[in-house]
Amino acid sequence: MRADVHEVADGTYLVHGSHTNWVILREGDAVTLVDTGYPGDRERVLASLARVGSSPEAVAAVLITHAHNDHLGSAEYLRATYGTPVYLHEAEVPHARREFLHQVSVGTVLANGWRPGVLRWAVHAIRSGGTAHTPVTAPQPFPDGGALDLPGRPVPVHTPGHTDGHCAFHVPGTGVLISGDALVSGHPTSRIEGPQLLPDMFHHQLPRAVASLDVLAELDGGLLLPGHGPAHRGPVRDAAHRAREHAL
């Protein structure tokens, strides 16, 4: 299965899966994989590693922005098969173990089915494993403080609201912000183009999601790599402010 891979900065690759993105940070033969798409994206994940000259064995760690199925999809597969550590914010670790689930319910999706794109997106999500049971058996919290000792040296940035433990990853050396679902640039259920929050139904706590945009606005960077939508070039501060304007 062909992977839609784009080198957007030196050693930094944005991969478009089936409605969800993941990011590969490469240093030599080793890589950091940020998110893993839907369960149904597994072959695309493996193909994307091959496309950048890497392999599952060379993944130093999987970083998860948040434990929704469209980002967590192959994390347990990589952990169980290759011994790859899976890291999340400490508040997201029990979510990854599926001690609870902060994910839009089927009922809420159906109630919003009249909105453009929602039903088509829902069918795709179900077919891709969006309602599958995908716990990570042994997720780990990030080591304390600052940049992670991994390829790319990403810095976790806690951005709660979409889920309690949602994290973005700032890569100061390249001016990249991997924003997960705290700030996106498009979605099949949205009619807005460019930087935005996901539609309200997807957030566990919408006011906190809006407040987290202010956290992102404080970061230096000129390249936004979101969990949904294309890469966005321009000051991260401006992107966060634009999303806040749409949300208010």
Secondary structure as GFF3:
##gff-version 3
##sequence-region A 1 248
A	DSSP	beta_strand	4	9	.	.	.	ID=ss1
A	DSSP	beta_strand	12	16	.	.	.	ID=ss2
A	DSSP	beta_strand	21	27	.	.	.	ID=ss3
A	DSSP	beta_strand	30	34	.	.	.	ID=ss4
A	DSSP	three_ten_helix	39	41	.	.	.	ID=ss5
A	DSSP	alpha_helix	42	51	.	.	.	ID=ss6
A	DSSP	three_ten_helix	56	58	.	.	.	ID=ss7
A	DSSP	beta_strand	59	63	.	.	.	ID=ss8
A	DSSP	alpha_helix	69	72	.	.	.	ID=ss9
A	DSSP	alpha_helix	75	82	.	.	.	ID=ss10
A	DSSP	beta_strand	86	88	.	.	.	ID=ss11
A	DSSP	alpha_helix	93	96	.	.	.	ID=ss12
A	DSSP	alpha_helix	106	111	.	.	.	ID=ss13
A	DSSP	alpha_helix	118	127	.	.	.	ID=ss14
A	DSSP	beta_strand	140	141	.	.	.	ID=ss15
A	DSSP	beta_strand	155	158	.	.	.	ID=ss16
A	DSSP	beta_strand	167	171	.	.	.	ID=ss17
A	DSSP	beta_strand	176	180	.	.	.	ID=ss18
A	DSSP	three_ten_helix	200	202	.	.	.	ID=ss19
A	DSSP	alpha_helix	206	217	.	.	.	ID=ss20
A	DSSP	beta_strand	223	226	.	.	.	ID=ss21
A	DSSP	beta_strand	232	233	.	.	.	ID=ss22
A	DSSP	alpha_helix	236	247	.	.	.	ID=ss23
###
